[in-house]
């Protein structure tokens, strides 16, 4: 099937632009992957890593988490470019065609952007089929389709939302007279303007939970498995946590002048993330005993707050944020393996609150970022 002219435009603007902007990063990782191993052992090294990825549930979870972070980075770059002044023509050209052709064009564009992941994934699928690891091959294929299709649908929603920005959602019409406490405002924004993002996040959470407990079926009641699943779920919500900061700086900057104590503000954010995690909370209390479920809930909320407050320190900078996400994922993952999840709860909350007290009152989004430039 020949790509449409609109597809060529998207690839030229966004895919080519993404690779130009991150050429140094790709070069660095390429040198690390190739230069760290002698040339005569490179193939054996890559084959061993790929088999570990296909056959090892922990390795697969780590790789999927890295792929998700890379995809979030591509979404952040593309969304920022869509909102730039010199790309405003897209709103008119997109509006001239139906949403299905739009989706196909954005899907092709995202395939090009995710080509490093897709290439590696397809090779892994072939290796898996050759070695009769059919379930792993299907899982990899479905995950790649989820990342690509989910990203494409987000772009379609973004462009068409800006065109039809005057429309008010049913949620806002129904809840117009409801009392809305401060902590609930971002939740309303999610269900009003970020529904697709929320659905994709929850689908990713479901995939993580299903995959982790299927792969660890022999030890599925081990608290470490539950902790790893909860960590991966929170990492899947990292984009929502990042978007909460943008929403706060764009629409709620006045709230810093309201007569709330630091403790009450901190508690408000805990309420926000608890509300967003209600489906996962219900799952935890159904599957595990109340003490374990309560520990997992506290661990999840404390990790959310650590990621939330980390942005106060780093500023609203997706590149730095992703780097810290990767580092925290690895460190916390190993702490969980040593059955020290309970220790992470006070540590995460303590570090988060210290950063919160020191950095909350400082603005973290400049006017250009508020307009998406």
C-alpha positions in Angstrom: 0.0 0.0 0.0 1.4 3.3 -1.1 1.5 6.0 1.6 -0.6 9.1 1.0 0.8 12.6 0.5 -0.4 13.5 4.0 1.7 10.5 5.4 4.8 11.8 3.5 4.3 15.2 5.1 4.0 13.7 8.6 7.1 11.6 8.1 9.1 14.5 6.7 8.1 16.9 9.5 7.9 14.7 12.6 9.8 11.4 12.0 12.8 13.0 10.2 12.8 15.9 12.8 12.8 13.4 15.7 15.8 11.6 14.3 17.7 14.8 13.6 17.0 16.1 17.1 18.1 12.8 18.8 20.9 11.8 16.5 23.5 12.1 19.2 21.5 9.9 21.5 21.2 7.2 18.9 24.9 7.4 18.1 25.8 7.1 21.8 23.7 4.0 22.4 24.9 2.4 19.1 28.5 2.9 20.2 27.7 1.5 23.7 26.0 -1.6 22.2 28.7 -2.3 19.6 31.8 -0.9 21.3 31.3 -2.8 24.6 31.8 -6.2 23.0 34.6 -7.5 20.8 33.5 -7.7 17.1 34.0 -11.5 16.9 31.6 -12.0 19.9 29.0 -9.4 19.0 26.6 -11.8 17.3 26.7 -14.3 20.2 26.3 -11.4 22.7 23.2 -10.1 20.9 21.7 -13.5 20.5 22.1 -14.2 24.2 20.4 -10.9 25.1 17.6 -11.6 22.7 17.0 -15.1 24.1 17.0 -13.7 27.6 14.5 -11.2 26.5 12.2 -13.8 24.9 12.5 -16.5 27.7 13.0 -14.4 30.8 9.9 -12.6 32.2 11.9 -10.1 34.2 14.0 -9.2 31.2 10.9 -8.9 29.0 9.3 -6.6 31.6 12.5 -4.4 31.7 12.6 -4.2 27.9 8.9 -3.4 27.7 9.4 -0.6 30.2 12.2 0.8 28.2 10.1 0.6 25.0 7.3 2.4 26.8 9.7 5.2 28.0 11.0 5.6 24.4 7.4 5.8 23.1 6.5 8.4 25.7 9.6 10.4 24.5 8.4 10.2 20.9 4.9 11.3 21.9 6.3 14.2 23.9 8.4 15.4 20.9 5.6 15.0 18.3 3.0 16.6 20.5 5.2 19.6 21.1 5.9 20.0 17.4 2.1 19.7 16.6 1.5 22.7 18.9 4.2 24.8 17.3 3.2 27.9 15.4 4.8 26.7 12.1 2.7 23.5 12.1 -0.7 25.2 12.4 -1.5 24.2 8.8 -1.9 20.6 10.0 -5.2 21.5 11.7 -6.7 22.6 8.4 -5.2 19.8 6.2 -6.2 17.2 8.8 -9.7 18.6 9.0 -10.2 18.0 5.3 -10.0 14.2 5.6 -11.8 11.7 7.9 -10.3 10.3 11.0 -9.6 6.8 9.7 -7.2 8.1 6.9 -5.7 10.5 9.6 -5.1 7.5 11.9 -3.4 5.5 9.0 -1.1 8.4 8.3 -0.1 9.0 11.9 0.3 5.2 12.3 2.8 5.1 9.4 4.6 8.1 10.9 4.8 6.4 14.3 6.1 3.2 12.7 9.0 5.2 11.3 9.7 6.9 14.6 9.5 3.5 16.5 11.6 1.7 13.8 14.5 0.9 16.2 12.0 -0.9 18.5 10.0 -2.5 15.8 13.1 -3.8 14.0 14.4 -5.3 17.2 11.0 -6.7 18.1 10.5 -8.3 14.7 13.9 -10.0 14.9 12.9 -11.2 18.4 9.6 -12.5 17.1 11.4 -14.5 14.4 13.9 -15.9 16.9 11.0 -16.8 19.3 9.0 -18.6 16.5 12.2 -20.5 15.4 12.7 -21.6 19.0 9.0 -22.4 19.6 8.3 -19.6 22.1 5.0 -18.7 20.5 3.4 -16.9 23.5 6.4 -14.6 23.9 6.3 -13.8 20.1 2.6 -13.0 20.2 3.1 -10.9 23.3 5.9 -8.8 21.7 3.8 -8.3 18.5 0.7 -7.2 20.5 2.8 -4.8 22.6 4.4 -3.2 19.6 0.9 -2.8 18.0 -0.4 -1.2 21.2 2.4 1.3 21.4 2.1 2.3 17.7 -1.7 2.4 17.4 -2.1 4.1 20.8 0.4 6.8 19.8 -1.3 7.3 16.5 -4.7 7.7 18.1 -3.3 10.2 20.6 -2.1 12.3 17.7 -5.4 12.2 15.9 -7.2 13.2 19.1 -4.8 16.0 19.7 -5.1 17.6 16.3 -8.9 17.2 16.1 -9.4 18.4 19.7 -7.6 21.7 18.8 -9.9 22.1 15.8 -13.1 21.4 17.7 -11.9 23.0 20.9 -15.2 24.7 21.6 -17.0 21.5 22.3 -17.8 20.7 25.9 -17.7 17.1 27.0 -20.6 15.3 28.6 -18.7 15.0 31.8 -18.4 18.8 32.2 -22.1 19.2 31.3 -23.2 16.7 33.9 -20.9 17.9 36.7 -21.3 21.6 36.1 -22.9 22.1 39.5 -20.9 19.5 41.5 -18.6 20.6 44.2 -15.0 20.1 42.9 -12.3 20.1 45.6 -8.8 21.2 44.4 -7.4 17.7 44.2 -10.1 16.6 41.8 -9.5 19.3 39.1 -6.8 17.4 37.3 -8.9 14.2 37.5 -11.7 16.1 35.7 -9.2 17.3 33.1 -8.1 13.7 32.5 -11.7 12.5 31.9 -12.5 15.6 29.9 -9.5 16.1 27.6 -7.2 13.1 28.2 -9.6 10.2 28.0 -7.6 8.4 25.3 -4.3 8.8 27.3 -6.1 7.5 30.4 -7.5 4.5 28.5 -4.1 3.6 27.0 -2.5 3.9 30.4 -5.0 1.6 32.0 -4.7 -0.8 29.0 -0.9 -0.8 29.6 -1.5 -1.4 33.3 -3.7 -4.4 32.5 -1.2 -5.8 30.1 1.6 -5.4 32.7 -0.5 -7.1 35.5 -1.6 -9.9 33.2 1.9 -10.5 31.8 3.8 -10.3 35.1 1.5 -12.8 36.9 1.3 -15.1 33.9 5.1 -15.2 33.5 5.5 -15.6 37.3 2.7 -18.1 37.6 4.7 -20.5 39.9 5.4 -17.7 42.4 2.5 -15.4 41.7 1.6 -14.9 45.4 5.2 -13.8 46.2 5.0 -10.2 47.5 8.0 -9.3 45.3 6.1 -10.2 42.2 3.2 -7.9 43.3 5.7 -5.2 44.1 7.3 -5.4 40.6 3.9 -5.3 39.0 3.0 -2.2 41.1 6.2 -0.5 40.2 5.6 -1.1 36.5 2.0 0.2 36.9 3.3 3.4 38.4 5.9 3.8 35.6 3.0 3.4 33.1 1.3 6.4 34.8 4.5 8.5 34.6 3.1 10.4 31.6 0.0 11.3 33.5 2.1 12.5 36.4 4.1 14.7 34.0 0.9 16.1 32.5 -0.4 16.9 35.9 2.5 19.4 36.3 1.8 21.0 33.0 -1.9 21.3 33.9 -1.0 22.8 37.3 1.4 25.3 35.9 -0.9 26.3 33.0 -4.2 26.6 34.9 -3.6 26.4 38.6 -0.5 28.6 39.2 -2.8 30.9 41.3 -3.3 28.1 43.8 0.1 28.8 45.3 -1.5 31.9 46.8 -4.3 30.0 48.5 -4.1 29.6 52.3 -3.2 25.9 52.3 -0.3 24.4 54.3 2.4 22.3 52.6 1.0 19.2 54.3 -2.5 19.8 53.0 -1.2 20.4 49.5 0.9 17.3 49.6 -2.2 15.3 50.8 -4.2 16.8 48.0 -1.8 15.3 45.4 -2.0 11.9 47.2 -5.8 12.1 46.8 -5.4 12.9 43.1 -3.2 9.9 42.4 -5.3 7.6 44.6 -8.3 8.6 42.4 -6.5 7.9 39.2 -5.4 4.5 40.6 -8.8 3.4 41.7 -9.0 0.5 39.2 -5.6 -0.8 40.3 -6.6 -0.4 44.0 -9.8 -2.5 43.5 -7.7 -5.2 41.7 -5.2 -5.2 44.6 -7.8 -5.7 47.3 -9.5 -8.4 45.3 -6.4 -10.4 44.6 -4.4 -10.0 47.9 -5.1 -10.1 51.6 -5.8 -6.6 53.1 -2.3 -6.2 54.7 -0.5 -6.9 51.5 -2.9 -4.8 49.4 -2.6 -1.9 51.8 1.2 -2.1 51.6 1.1 -2.2 47.8 -1.3 0.8 47.8 1.1 2.8 50.1 4.1 1.8 47.9 2.3 2.9 44.7 1.2 6.2 46.1 4.6 7.0 47.6 6.2 6.2 44.3 3.7 8.5 42.5 4.6 11.3 44.9 8.3 10.7 44.4 7.9 11.0 40.6 5.6 14.0 41.1 8.0 15.9 43.4 11.0 15.0 41.2 9.6 17.3 38.6 9.7 20.2 41.0 13.4 19.6 41.3 14.2 18.8 37.6 11.7 21.3 36.2 9.3 20.4 33.4 11.9 18.7 31.2 10.9 15.4 29.6 14.4 14.4 28.7 15.7 14.7 32.3 12.5 13.2 33.6 12.9 10.0 31.5 16.5 9.6 32.5 15.6 9.7 36.1 12.6 7.3 35.5 15.0 4.7 34.1 17.4 5.1 37.0 14.7 4.9 39.6 13.1 1.9 38.0 16.3 -0.1 38.1 17.1 0.9 41.7 13.6 0.3 43.1 13.4 -3.0 41.1 16.4 -4.3 43.0 15.2 -3.1 46.3 11.9 -5.0 45.8 13.8 -8.2 44.9 15.4 -8.0 48.4 11.9 -7.8 50.0 12.4 -4.2 51.2 9.2 -2.8 49.7 8.0 -1.7 53.1 11.2 0.4 53.5 10.5 2.3 50.2 7.2 3.7 51.5 8.6 6.0 54.2 11.7 6.7 52.1 9.8 7.8 49.0 7.3 9.9 51.0 10.2 11.5 53.0 12.3 12.4 50.0 9.2 13.6 48.1 8.0 15.9 51.0 11.5 17.4 51.4 11.7 18.3 47.7 8.1 19.5 47.9 8.9 21.9 50.8 12.0 23.2 49.0 10.7 23.6 45.5 6.9 23.9 45.4 6.7 27.7 45.4 8.9 28.1 42.3 7.4 28.2 38.8 8.6 25.4 36.5 6.9 26.3 33.2 7.8 29.3 31.2 5.2 31.1 29.1 6.2 29.5 25.8 5.8 26.1 27.3 2.4 27.0 28.5 1.3 27.7 24.9 3.0 24.4 23.8 5.8 26.2 21.9 
